[in-house]
Amino acid sequence: MELYDGRPQDMTGRLPREVRTYDYLDDLGIKYQRTDHEAADNMEACNEIDAILGVVICKNLFLCNRQKTCFYLLMMPGDKKFKTKELSAQIGSSRLSFADPEDMLKYLDIEPGAVSIMGLMNDKDHQVNLLIDEDVLEGDYLGCHPCVCTSSLKMKTSDVVEKFLPSTGHTFQTVHLVGED
């Protein structure tokens, strides 16, 4: 794996959702670094990607309420444990669970394994509520996927919050997750 500045020079074989991500970021003038890799299916692979990027990639969870009337994208540090009860109390939504892959594709144009804040550019009707753990916001940089699980990006947290999110029309709620047993 190597670290590159910006989009791939050769877009051959890249999925349209990935190309759209690079186009979107470039149009906003957001600088990013990128690495290409195999889909990470274990923590060792994730740690290797993190080391190349020099940042911990956020854990991104796509959640919904039991009635499937509210959808949430939760960004949290990869090393924290997710506890439904802890989050539910903060957002006033009980019975949170992982949303179906079909809903992920419908609202974010992302498939399992590639969940990312970048998918919000595809949520034109603002059906997904963004929740960000306060520890993610404290970091200078964050790591995420460009809507595919075979590449990872590193960009300034401030660019995501101050440029990317406003351009999508999304806001976010800061949450405090302890994540301990």
C-alpha positions as CSV (number, residue, x, y, z in Angstrom):
1,M,0.0,0.0,0.0
2,E,1.1,3.5,-0.8
3,L,-0.2,6.9,0.2
4,Y,-1.2,9.2,-2.7
5,D,-2.4,12.8,-2.8
6,G,-5.8,13.1,-4.3
7,R,-7.7,10.9,-6.8
8,P,-6.2,8.0,-8.8
9,Q,-4.6,9.0,-12.1
10,D,-6.2,6.0,-13.8
11,M,-9.9,5.6,-13.0
12,T,-10.1,2.3,-14.9
13,G,-12.1,-0.3,-13.0
14,R,-13.3,2.2,-10.3
15,L,-17.0,2.1,-9.4
16,P,-19.0,5.2,-10.3
17,R,-19.8,5.8,-6.6
18,E,-16.1,6.1,-5.9
19,V,-15.4,8.4,-8.9
20,R,-18.3,10.6,-7.7
21,T,-16.7,10.9,-4.3
22,Y,-13.5,12.1,-5.8
23,D,-15.3,14.5,-8.0
24,Y,-17.3,15.9,-5.1
25,L,-14.3,16.4,-2.9
26,D,-12.3,18.0,-5.7
27,D,-15.2,20.3,-6.6
28,L,-15.2,21.5,-3.0
29,G,-11.5,22.0,-3.0
30,I,-11.0,19.5,-0.2
31,K,-7.5,18.1,-0.1
32,Y,-7.2,14.4,0.8
33,Q,-4.8,11.5,0.8
34,R,-5.7,8.1,-0.4
35,T,-4.5,4.5,-0.2
36,D,-5.9,1.5,-2.2
37,H,-6.1,-1.9,-0.5
38,E,-8.0,-5.2,-0.3
39,A,-11.2,-5.1,1.6
40,A,-10.3,-5.2,5.3
41,D,-11.9,-8.1,7.0
42,N,-10.0,-8.1,10.3
43,M,-8.5,-5.7,12.7
44,E,-4.9,-6.5,11.6
45,A,-5.8,-5.3,8.1
46,C,-7.5,-2.2,9.5
47,N,-4.5,-1.4,11.6
48,E,-2.2,-1.7,8.6
49,I,-4.4,0.8,6.6
50,D,-4.5,3.2,9.6
51,A,-0.7,3.1,9.8
52,I,-0.4,4.0,6.1
53,L,-2.8,6.9,6.5
54,G,-1.4,8.0,9.8
55,V,-4.9,8.2,11.2
56,V,-7.5,5.8,12.7
57,I,-10.3,5.2,10.3
58,C,-13.6,5.9,11.9
59,K,-16.0,3.1,12.7
60,N,-19.2,4.0,10.7
61,L,-22.4,2.3,11.7
62,F,-25.7,2.6,9.7
63,L,-28.5,2.3,12.2
64,C,-32.3,2.6,12.3
65,N,-35.2,2.6,14.7
66,R,-37.4,-0.5,14.9
67,Q,-40.1,1.1,12.6
68,K,-37.4,2.1,10.0
69,T,-38.7,5.6,10.0
70,C,-35.4,7.2,11.3
71,F,-31.9,6.3,10.0
72,Y,-28.6,7.3,11.6
73,L,-25.0,7.3,10.5
74,L,-22.8,7.0,13.6
75,M,-19.1,8.0,13.3
76,M,-17.0,6.8,16.2
77,P,-13.4,5.9,17.0
78,G,-12.6,2.4,15.7
79,D,-11.4,1.3,19.1
80,K,-14.6,2.2,21.0
81,K,-17.2,-0.4,21.7
82,F,-20.7,0.4,20.5
83,K,-23.5,0.2,23.0
84,T,-27.0,0.7,21.7
85,K,-28.4,1.7,25.1
86,E,-25.8,4.4,25.6
87,L,-26.6,6.0,22.2
88,S,-30.3,5.5,22.4
89,A,-30.6,7.6,25.5
90,Q,-28.7,10.5,24.0
91,I,-30.7,10.7,20.8
92,G,-34.1,9.8,22.2
93,S,-34.6,6.8,20.0
94,S,-35.1,3.4,21.5
95,R,-34.8,0.1,19.8
96,L,-31.9,1.0,17.6
97,S,-30.5,-1.7,15.4
98,F,-28.3,-2.1,12.3
99,A,-30.2,-1.0,9.2
100,D,-30.6,-3.4,6.3
101,P,-28.1,-3.4,3.4
102,E,-30.9,-2.4,1.1
103,D,-31.5,0.7,3.1
104,M,-27.8,1.5,3.0
105,L,-27.8,1.3,-0.7
106,K,-31.1,3.2,-1.1
107,Y,-30.1,6.2,1.1
108,L,-26.3,6.3,0.9
109,D,-25.5,4.4,-2.3
110,I,-23.0,2.3,-0.2
111,E,-22.7,-1.4,0.4
112,P,-21.8,-3.1,3.7
113,G,-18.1,-2.7,4.5
114,A,-17.9,0.7,2.9
115,V,-20.1,2.8,5.1
116,S,-18.8,6.3,5.2
117,I,-19.7,9.9,5.8
118,M,-19.0,10.4,2.1
119,G,-22.3,8.6,1.4
120,L,-24.2,11.6,2.7
121,M,-23.5,13.3,-0.7
122,N,-26.0,10.7,-2.1
123,D,-28.7,11.4,0.5
124,K,-30.4,14.2,-1.4
125,D,-33.6,13.9,0.7
126,H,-31.8,14.1,4.0
127,Q,-33.2,10.9,5.3
128,V,-30.1,10.0,7.3
129,N,-29.2,11.8,10.6
130,L,-25.5,12.1,11.3
131,L,-24.2,11.4,14.8
132,I,-20.5,12.0,15.5
133,D,-18.7,10.9,18.7
134,E,-16.9,13.9,20.3
135,D,-13.6,12.1,20.1
136,V,-13.8,12.0,16.3
137,L,-14.3,15.8,16.3
138,E,-11.3,16.4,18.5
139,G,-8.9,14.8,15.9
140,D,-7.2,17.0,13.3
141,Y,-7.8,14.4,10.6
142,L,-10.2,11.6,10.0
143,G,-10.2,8.5,7.9
144,C,-13.0,7.1,5.8
145,H,-13.9,5.2,2.7
146,P,-14.7,6.9,-0.6
147,C,-18.0,4.9,-0.8
148,V,-16.1,1.7,-1.5
149,C,-14.2,-0.6,0.8
150,T,-11.1,-1.0,-1.3
151,S,-9.8,2.6,-0.8
152,S,-9.4,4.8,2.2
153,L,-9.1,8.6,2.6
154,K,-7.5,10.9,5.1
155,M,-8.7,14.5,5.3
156,K,-8.9,17.3,7.7
157,T,-11.8,17.0,10.2
158,S,-12.5,20.7,9.8
159,D,-12.9,20.3,6.0
160,V,-15.5,17.6,6.5
161,V,-17.4,19.6,9.1
162,E,-17.1,23.1,7.5
163,K,-17.1,22.3,3.8
164,F,-18.4,18.8,3.0
165,L,-21.4,18.6,5.4
166,P,-22.8,22.1,4.5
167,S,-22.5,21.2,0.8
168,T,-24.7,18.1,1.4
169,G,-27.2,20.0,3.5
170,H,-26.5,17.7,6.5
171,T,-25.9,18.8,10.1
172,F,-24.8,16.5,12.9
173,Q,-25.4,15.8,16.5
174,T,-22.4,15.3,18.8
175,V,-22.7,12.3,21.0
176,H,-20.6,11.1,24.0
177,L,-19.9,7.4,23.8
178,V,-17.9,5.8,26.7
179,G,-17.9,2.4,25.0
180,E,-16.6,0.6,28.1
181,D,-18.0,-2.5,29.7
